[in-house]
Amino acid sequence: QVQLVESGGGLVQAGGSLRLSCAASGRSFSIVGMGWFRRPPGKEREFVAGINWSAGNTYYADSVKGRFSISRDNAKNTVYLQMDSLKPEDTAVYYCNVRFQSSEYWGQGTQITVSS
């Protein structure tokens, strides 16, 4: 069973920065990609950023382009999300996602609250 351990959430003022990390463990790996999603209060879960594990191609939601940066450490099976210039509308529970060839797994979620 794959396990994802997220860390780095918390409370920050608007304009501030946070860095999330997510480490995957539990089996022999052949990761296709990892990414971050979020669920704002009262809304559906939405895509934030993703990264292709082999090539390192990155993808972002329009709402976070230029402010968030996703990166990976293949040796540690870890993905990071650097979040700068945070806005109150970034407040959400952030979930890590890992995709294999025929399955995917989710982290438990970490709360990020951006105060105005």
LUMVOTOR-875636 format. One record per residue (C-alpha): x, z, y; residue in three letters; residue number from 1. Coordinates in steps of 0.25 Angstrom, whole numbers, plus 2048, in hexadecimal, padded with zeros to 3 digits. Layout:
// LUMVOTOR-875636
<pt><xx>X</xx><zz>Z</zz><yy>Y</yy><rest>ala</rest><nr>NUM</nr></pt>
...
//
This chain:
// LUMVOTOR-875636
<pt><xx>800</xx><zz>800</zz><yy>800</yy><rest>gln</rest><nr>1</nr></pt>
<pt><xx>805</xx><zz>7FC</zz><yy>80E</yy><rest>val</rest><nr>2</nr></pt>
<pt><xx>806</xx><zz>807</zz><yy>818</yy><rest>gln</rest><nr>3</nr></pt>
<pt><xx>807</xx><zz>805</zz><yy>827</yy><rest>leu</rest><nr>4</nr></pt>
<pt><xx>80C</xx><zz>810</zz><yy>830</yy><rest>val</rest><nr>5</nr></pt>
<pt><xx>809</xx><zz>80E</zz><yy>83F</yy><rest>glu</rest><nr>6</nr></pt>
<pt><xx>80F</xx><zz>816</zz><yy>84A</yy><rest>ser</rest><nr>7</nr></pt>
<pt><xx>811</xx><zz>816</zz><yy>859</yy><rest>gly</rest><nr>8</nr></pt>
<pt><xx>802</xx><zz>817</zz><yy>85E</yy><rest>gly</rest><nr>9</nr></pt>
<pt><xx>7FE</xx><zz>821</zz><yy>869</yy><rest>gly</rest><nr>10</nr></pt>
<pt><xx>7FA</xx><zz>822</zz><yy>878</yy><rest>leu</rest><nr>11</nr></pt>
<pt><xx>800</xx><zz>81B</zz><yy>883</yy><rest>val</rest><nr>12</nr></pt>
<pt><xx>7FD</xx><zz>818</zz><yy>891</yy><rest>gln</rest><nr>13</nr></pt>
<pt><xx>7FA</xx><zz>80A</zz><yy>896</yy><rest>ala</rest><nr>14</nr></pt>
<pt><xx>806</xx><zz>801</zz><yy>898</yy><rest>gly</rest><nr>15</nr></pt>
<pt><xx>80E</xx><zz>809</zz><yy>88E</yy><rest>gly</rest><nr>16</nr></pt>
<pt><xx>814</xx><zz>805</zz><yy>880</yy><rest>ser</rest><nr>17</nr></pt>
<pt><xx>813</xx><zz>809</zz><yy>872</yy><rest>leu</rest><nr>18</nr></pt>
<pt><xx>819</xx><zz>804</zz><yy>865</yy><rest>arg</rest><nr>19</nr></pt>
<pt><xx>812</xx><zz>804</zz><yy>858</yy><rest>leu</rest><nr>20</nr></pt>
<pt><xx>819</xx><zz>803</zz><yy>84A</yy><rest>ser</rest><nr>21</nr></pt>
<pt><xx>813</xx><zz>800</zz><yy>83D</yy><rest>cys</rest><nr>22</nr></pt>
<pt><xx>81B</xx><zz>802</zz><yy>830</yy><rest>ala</rest><nr>23</nr></pt>
<pt><xx>816</xx><zz>7FC</zz><yy>823</yy><rest>ala</rest><nr>24</nr></pt>
<pt><xx>81A</xx><zz>801</zz><yy>815</yy><rest>ser</rest><nr>25</nr></pt>
<pt><xx>815</xx><zz>802</zz><yy>807</yy><rest>gly</rest><nr>26</nr></pt>
<pt><xx>819</xx><zz>7F6</zz><yy>7FF</yy><rest>arg</rest><nr>27</nr></pt>
<pt><xx>822</xx><zz>7EA</zz><yy>7FE</yy><rest>ser</rest><nr>28</nr></pt>
<pt><xx>820</xx><zz>7E2</zz><yy>80A</yy><rest>phe</rest><nr>29</nr></pt>
<pt><xx>81D</xx><zz>7D4</zz><yy>80E</yy><rest>ser</rest><nr>30</nr></pt>
<pt><xx>817</xx><zz>7D6</zz><yy>81B</yy><rest>ile</rest><nr>31</nr></pt>
<pt><xx>811</xx><zz>7C9</zz><yy>822</yy><rest>val</rest><nr>32</nr></pt>
<pt><xx>80E</xx><zz>7D0</zz><yy>82F</yy><rest>gly</rest><nr>33</nr></pt>
<pt><xx>80B</xx><zz>7DD</zz><yy>837</yy><rest>met</rest><nr>34</nr></pt>
<pt><xx>803</xx><zz>7DF</zz><yy>843</yy><rest>gly</rest><nr>35</nr></pt>
<pt><xx>7FB</xx><zz>7E9</zz><yy>84C</yy><rest>trp</rest><nr>36</nr></pt>
<pt><xx>7EC</xx><zz>7E9</zz><yy>84E</yy><rest>phe</rest><nr>37</nr></pt>
<pt><xx>7E4</xx><zz>7F3</zz><yy>857</yy><rest>arg</rest><nr>38</nr></pt>
<pt><xx>7D6</xx><zz>7F8</zz><yy>858</yy><rest>arg</rest><nr>39</nr></pt>
<pt><xx>7D2</xx><zz>7FC</zz><yy>866</yy><rest>pro</rest><nr>40</nr></pt>
<pt><xx>7C7</xx><zz>806</zz><yy>868</yy><rest>pro</rest><nr>41</nr></pt>
<pt><xx>7BA</xx><zz>800</zz><yy>864</yy><rest>gly</rest><nr>42</nr></pt>
<pt><xx>7BF</xx><zz>7F3</zz><yy>860</yy><rest>lys</rest><nr>43</nr></pt>
<pt><xx>7C4</xx><zz>7EB</zz><yy>854</yy><rest>glu</rest><nr>44</nr></pt>
<pt><xx>7D2</xx><zz>7EB</zz><yy>84F</yy><rest>arg</rest><nr>45</nr></pt>
<pt><xx>7DA</xx><zz>7E0</zz><yy>856</yy><rest>glu</rest><nr>46</nr></pt>
<pt><xx>7E7</xx><zz>7D9</zz><yy>854</yy><rest>phe</rest><nr>47</nr></pt>
<pt><xx>7F3</xx><zz>7DD</zz><yy>85C</yy><rest>val</rest><nr>48</nr></pt>
<pt><xx>800</xx><zz>7D8</zz><yy>857</yy><rest>ala</rest><nr>49</nr></pt>
<pt><xx>806</xx><zz>7D2</zz><yy>84A</yy><rest>gly</rest><nr>50</nr></pt>
<pt><xx>813</xx><zz>7CE</zz><yy>845</yy><rest>ile</rest><nr>51</nr></pt>
<pt><xx>817</xx><zz>7C5</zz><yy>83A</yy><rest>asn</rest><nr>52</nr></pt>
<pt><xx>821</xx><zz>7CC</zz><yy>831</yy><rest>trp</rest><nr>53</nr></pt>
<pt><xx>82A</xx><zz>7C1</zz><yy>82D</yy><rest>ser</rest><nr>54</nr></pt>
<pt><xx>82B</xx><zz>7B9</zz><yy>839</yy><rest>ala</rest><nr>55</nr></pt>
<pt><xx>828</xx><zz>7C3</zz><yy>844</yy><rest>gly</rest><nr>56</nr></pt>
<pt><xx>81E</xx><zz>7BB</zz><yy>84B</yy><rest>asn</rest><nr>57</nr></pt>
<pt><xx>815</xx><zz>7C4</zz><yy>854</yy><rest>thr</rest><nr>58</nr></pt>
<pt><xx>806</xx><zz>7C3</zz><yy>858</yy><rest>tyr</rest><nr>59</nr></pt>
<pt><xx>7FF</xx><zz>7CB</zz><yy>863</yy><rest>tyr</rest><nr>60</nr></pt>
<pt><xx>7F1</xx><zz>7CC</zz><yy>868</yy><rest>ala</rest><nr>61</nr></pt>
<pt><xx>7EF</xx><zz>7C7</zz><yy>876</yy><rest>asp</rest><nr>62</nr></pt>
<pt><xx>7EC</xx><zz>7D5</zz><yy>87B</yy><rest>ser</rest><nr>63</nr></pt>
<pt><xx>7FA</xx><zz>7DA</zz><yy>878</yy><rest>val</rest><nr>64</nr></pt>
<pt><xx>803</xx><zz>7CE</zz><yy>87A</yy><rest>lys</rest><nr>65</nr></pt>
<pt><xx>80E</xx><zz>7D1</zz><yy>883</yy><rest>gly</rest><nr>66</nr></pt>
<pt><xx>80C</xx><zz>7E0</zz><yy>881</yy><rest>arg</rest><nr>67</nr></pt>
<pt><xx>80E</xx><zz>7E3</zz><yy>872</yy><rest>phe</rest><nr>68</nr></pt>
<pt><xx>819</xx><zz>7DF</zz><yy>869</yy><rest>ser</rest><nr>69</nr></pt>
<pt><xx>819</xx><zz>7DF</zz><yy>85A</yy><rest>ile</rest><nr>70</nr></pt>
<pt><xx>826</xx><zz>7E0</zz><yy>852</yy><rest>ser</rest><nr>71</nr></pt>
<pt><xx>82A</xx><zz>7E3</zz><yy>844</yy><rest>arg</rest><nr>72</nr></pt>
<pt><xx>835</xx><zz>7E9</zz><yy>83B</yy><rest>asp</rest><nr>73</nr></pt>
<pt><xx>835</xx><zz>7E2</zz><yy>82E</yy><rest>asn</rest><nr>74</nr></pt>
<pt><xx>83F</xx><zz>7EB</zz><yy>828</yy><rest>ala</rest><nr>75</nr></pt>
<pt><xx>835</xx><zz>7F7</zz><yy>82B</yy><rest>lys</rest><nr>76</nr></pt>
<pt><xx>828</xx><zz>7F0</zz><yy>829</yy><rest>asn</rest><nr>77</nr></pt>
<pt><xx>824</xx><zz>7F5</zz><yy>836</yy><rest>thr</rest><nr>78</nr></pt>
<pt><xx>81D</xx><zz>7EE</zz><yy>842</yy><rest>val</rest><nr>79</nr></pt>
<pt><xx>81D</xx><zz>7F3</zz><yy>850</yy><rest>tyr</rest><nr>80</nr></pt>
<pt><xx>814</xx><zz>7F1</zz><yy>85C</yy><rest>leu</rest><nr>81</nr></pt>
<pt><xx>81A</xx><zz>7F3</zz><yy>86A</yy><rest>gln</rest><nr>82</nr></pt>
<pt><xx>80F</xx><zz>7F5</zz><yy>874</yy><rest>met</rest><nr>83</nr></pt>
<pt><xx>812</xx><zz>7F4</zz><yy>882</yy><rest>asp</rest><nr>84</nr></pt>
<pt><xx>80A</xx><zz>7F4</zz><yy>88F</yy><rest>ser</rest><nr>85</nr></pt>
<pt><xx>7FF</xx><zz>7FB</zz><yy>887</yy><rest>leu</rest><nr>86</nr></pt>
<pt><xx>7F0</xx><zz>7FA</zz><yy>88D</yy><rest>lys</rest><nr>87</nr></pt>
<pt><xx>7E4</xx><zz>803</zz><yy>88B</yy><rest>pro</rest><nr>88</nr></pt>
<pt><xx>7DE</xx><zz>7F7</zz><yy>883</yy><rest>glu</rest><nr>89</nr></pt>
<pt><xx>7E9</xx><zz>7F9</zz><yy>879</yy><rest>asp</rest><nr>90</nr></pt>
<pt><xx>7E3</xx><zz>806</zz><yy>874</yy><rest>thr</rest><nr>91</nr></pt>
<pt><xx>7E0</xx><zz>804</zz><yy>866</yy><rest>ala</rest><nr>92</nr></pt>
<pt><xx>7E3</xx><zz>808</zz><yy>858</yy><rest>val</rest><nr>93</nr></pt>
<pt><xx>7EF</xx><zz>7FF</zz><yy>853</yy><rest>tyr</rest><nr>94</nr></pt>
<pt><xx>7F0</xx><zz>7FB</zz><yy>845</yy><rest>tyr</rest><nr>95</nr></pt>
<pt><xx>7FC</xx><zz>7F5</zz><yy>83E</yy><rest>cys</rest><nr>96</nr></pt>
<pt><xx>7FA</xx><zz>7EA</zz><yy>834</yy><rest>asn</rest><nr>97</nr></pt>
<pt><xx>803</xx><zz>7E4</zz><yy>829</yy><rest>val</rest><nr>98</nr></pt>
<pt><xx>800</xx><zz>7D7</zz><yy>822</yy><rest>arg</rest><nr>99</nr></pt>
<pt><xx>805</xx><zz>7D3</zz><yy>814</yy><rest>phe</rest><nr>100</nr></pt>
<pt><xx>802</xx><zz>7C6</zz><yy>80D</yy><rest>gln</rest><nr>101</nr></pt>
<pt><xx>7F4</xx><zz>7CA</zz><yy>808</yy><rest>ser</rest><nr>102</nr></pt>
<pt><xx>7F2</xx><zz>7D8</zz><yy>80E</yy><rest>ser</rest><nr>103</nr></pt>
<pt><xx>7F2</xx><zz>7E0</zz><yy>81B</yy><rest>glu</rest><nr>104</nr></pt>
<pt><xx>7F3</xx><zz>7EF</zz><yy>81E</yy><rest>tyr</rest><nr>105</nr></pt>
<pt><xx>7F0</xx><zz>7F7</zz><yy>82B</yy><rest>trp</rest><nr>106</nr></pt>
<pt><xx>7F6</xx><zz>803</zz><yy>831</yy><rest>gly</rest><nr>107</nr></pt>
<pt><xx>7EE</xx><zz>80F</zz><yy>834</yy><rest>gln</rest><nr>108</nr></pt>
<pt><xx>7ED</xx><zz>80C</zz><yy>843</yy><rest>gly</rest><nr>109</nr></pt>
<pt><xx>7F4</xx><zz>813</zz><yy>84F</yy><rest>thr</rest><nr>110</nr></pt>
<pt><xx>7EC</xx><zz>817</zz><yy>85C</yy><rest>gln</rest><nr>111</nr></pt>
<pt><xx>7F2</xx><zz>811</zz><yy>869</yy><rest>ile</rest><nr>112</nr></pt>
<pt><xx>7EB</xx><zz>816</zz><yy>876</yy><rest>thr</rest><nr>113</nr></pt>
<pt><xx>7EF</xx><zz>810</zz><yy>883</yy><rest>val</rest><nr>114</nr></pt>
<pt><xx>7EA</xx><zz>819</zz><yy>88F</yy><rest>ser</rest><nr>115</nr></pt>
<pt><xx>7E8</xx><zz>812</zz><yy>89D</yy><rest>ser</rest><nr>116</nr></pt>
//
